[in-house]
Every structure is written in C-alpha cells, then in structure tokens.
C-alpha cells in the first residue's frame, strides 16, 4: 500500500507514557521487548504503515511514526503489551506534527528524563531506531530526524553543563555510595532485580566502585547467573533472600514489584545497612537500618 500521501508533518505522531504520570508498576505493563517490537511492526505493516519506531526504557515507552491518527499507534502498541489501551490512555501523552518532533528532540537531549541531562537515553534511542531500520520501518524522514536529534544532543553535551553531573538513576546510586560509604569496595553488595535499570546499576557498581563483591538475585535465576558469570560476580536464589540480606552491607533494589521487597523483619538484628530503592519516583529513597527511619539521597 502506498502511504506517501499521508506522510506529511501533521501525520507524524508520538504516543507514550513516562515517569511523570505513571509509576513503575504501570510502566512495566507497557515495556516492549524485541519480540513484541517485531510483532507490532508486523501488525503496522498489515495496516499499511511503514515508518515507525518504539522507545522502551525503564522510565518511558513511546511509539513514534506516521499513521492515520495517533490512536492507531496507541492501539498497535497495546496490542502486544500486558497493559491495555484504557490503562495506557489514562497516563498517556499524544502529540503530532511539530510538537511530536520537538518531543523527540527533548527526549534525546535528556530534557525529558527523570534525571535532567540523562545521556544514557541517546544509546537507547539509537538502539530503538536501529531495530526498526533492520525491519524496514525507517525511511528518509525518520533517518534525518534521528540524525538531527543525535547531533543536537551531542552539541548540548559538549557545549553546556547539562550532562556534567549525575546523568542516570543507576549512576546516581553509585555516586551516592561513593560519597556516603567509606571503602565501598570492601562492602558486601546485594542487587535485587536485573532488568534494564538493574543491569546498568550492576555495571556501574563494578566499574566505579571497582568491586566484584556483589551478589545478584533475580526472579528468573538464569538471568542472574548469566550476568554474574559475565562480570565475575555472585548470584543467589530468591529463596536465599533472608540470608543474603543478613550478609549485605549495601542493598540495591531494582525490581518491578509494586510491593516492598525488603521488609522490617529482614533487617532487625542484623546491623546497619544502606538500602537504595531505584524503583521509586523520588529517584533515590534511602533508609538506614539503624533506626528504621528514612533519609533521602542528596
């Protein structure tokens, strides 16, 4: 089907949700893996659409492209996610034309990120568009648009101080540990959850704390084992959570569970511990076992 007749700027749309109006549990319902991404593109082709890409990260899921209307893109996205269209639309933003173009520039620059200036989004954007291009869904408009976004992002990074400080949640956690914990490389570190944000955090811990004294626990133990073997770390079963919490000095929580993972009974009588929960919308919610109180990372 020839779609060129509606490929004008007014028919370029973005539909998405992010951390601003939805929590981690809701966003998790709309996360898109490669198989889902491929299926969505196949369905788009069947509807006569041929220029689409999807950006799915810890903090956002967005579908961009030319369509007959923005709801067509939203329906395509939700057709492959565990979350339904009604839930999506309750938290979604939908833009077209110049507003949609401005939005992708803002995302690429880190202006729309949970941490202002987050530069990890650039790599995530490249990966998203590359996947779509390999499936034949990137044409001249998207190619030029993303090249311009990447050039703009690079210019901002090189000529402003926007990305000069902490630039991601995972890096912020590691910086907090470096600033607050003496000799962190000697501490026992427990990381719960190795999805996207968990993997990034794990690698930052290894690189910036210069330690492999890290134990991984994940709901799917084979994924914990795979990452542990890749980085020379330890891994344990979720059944061993009590014992691992007891041994840990620092606990990093990066799961998608809407319920608390570390409970008061896990901590009582086991000394002081630093817990950083990367799932929460406050960025870093830290509480220290000594008083079972709460303090916020700076």
Buried (B, 14 or more C-beta within 10 A) or exposed (E): EEBEEBBEEEBBBBBBBBBEEBEBEBBBBBBBEEEBBBBBBEBBBEBEBBBBBBBBBBBBBBBBBBBBEBBBBBBBBBBBBEBEBEBBBEBBBBBBEEEBBEBBBBBBBBBBBBBBBBBBBBEBBBBBBEBBBEBEBBBEBBEEBBEBBBEBBBEBBEEEEBBEEBBBBBBBBBBBBEEBBEEBEEBBBBBBBBBBBBBBBBBBBBEBBEBBBBBBBBBEBEBBBBBBEEBEBBBBEBEEBEEBBBEBBBBBBBBBBEEEBBEEEBBEEEEEBBBBBBBEEEBBBBBBBEEEEEEEBE
